[in-house]
Amino acid sequence: MKLEDIARAYVAAADLDDRARSEAPHLAEEAGVLRAELHALLMQALHANNVPFTDRADAARLAYQLTRYAVTR
């Protein structure tokens, strides 16, 4: 799976997690688990592609940037 695909999946999971917390609290835990698993995969992909990041929040920020960049290309 390419880094851009992982970033897109992470952003979608993060959005789902945020919506679930407000709209469907009974699904929030499952969405959070998915988000965490994709976040770990994202950090592995960033590392494998020699993309520097400082922490989890920085990795998430990069995912959103990669997703925006992929849409505008």
C-alpha positions as CSV (number, residue, x, y, z in Angstrom):
1,M,0.0,0.0,0.0
2,K,1.4,3.4,-0.9
3,L,1.9,6.2,1.6
4,E,-0.8,8.3,0.0
5,D,-3.3,5.5,0.3
6,I,-2.5,5.0,3.9
7,A,-2.8,8.7,4.6
8,R,-6.1,8.8,2.9
9,A,-7.4,5.8,4.9
10,Y,-6.1,7.4,8.2
11,V,-7.9,10.7,7.4
12,A,-11.1,8.9,6.6
13,A,-10.9,6.9,9.9
14,A,-10.1,10.1,11.8
15,D,-13.2,11.8,10.3
16,L,-15.3,8.7,11.1
17,D,-14.0,8.6,14.6
18,D,-14.9,12.3,15.1
19,R,-18.4,11.9,13.7
20,A,-19.0,8.7,15.7
21,R,-18.2,10.5,19.0
22,S,-21.0,13.0,18.4
23,E,-23.5,11.1,16.2
24,A,-23.1,7.4,17.2
25,P,-21.4,7.1,20.6
26,H,-21.9,3.3,20.5
27,L,-19.6,3.1,17.5
28,A,-16.9,5.5,18.9
29,E,-14.8,2.8,20.5
30,E,-14.6,0.7,17.3
31,A,-13.9,3.8,15.2
32,G,-11.1,4.8,17.7
33,V,-9.5,1.4,17.4
34,L,-9.5,1.6,13.6
35,R,-8.1,5.1,13.7
36,A,-5.3,3.9,16.1
37,E,-4.4,0.9,13.9
38,L,-4.2,3.1,10.8
39,H,-2.2,5.7,12.7
40,A,0.4,3.0,13.5
41,L,0.4,1.9,9.9
42,L,0.8,5.5,8.8
43,M,3.8,6.1,11.0
44,Q,5.4,2.8,9.7
45,A,4.9,4.0,6.1
46,L,6.3,7.5,6.9
47,H,9.4,5.9,8.4
48,A,9.7,3.4,5.4
49,N,9.5,6.3,3.0
50,N,12.1,8.4,5.0
51,V,9.6,11.1,5.8
52,P,10.6,12.8,9.0
53,F,8.1,13.4,11.7
54,T,8.5,14.2,15.4
55,D,5.5,12.6,17.1
56,R,2.0,11.1,16.6
57,A,0.5,14.6,16.1
58,D,3.1,15.5,13.5
59,A,2.4,12.2,11.6
60,A,-1.3,13.0,11.6
61,R,-0.6,16.5,10.3
62,L,1.4,15.0,7.5
63,A,-1.4,12.6,6.6
64,Y,-3.8,15.5,6.2
65,Q,-1.2,17.4,4.1
66,L,-0.6,14.3,1.9
67,T,-4.3,13.9,1.4
68,R,-4.8,17.5,0.4
69,Y,-1.8,17.3,-2.0
70,A,-3.1,14.1,-3.6
71,V,-6.5,15.8,-4.2
72,T,-4.9,18.8,-5.9
73,R,-2.6,16.9,-8.1
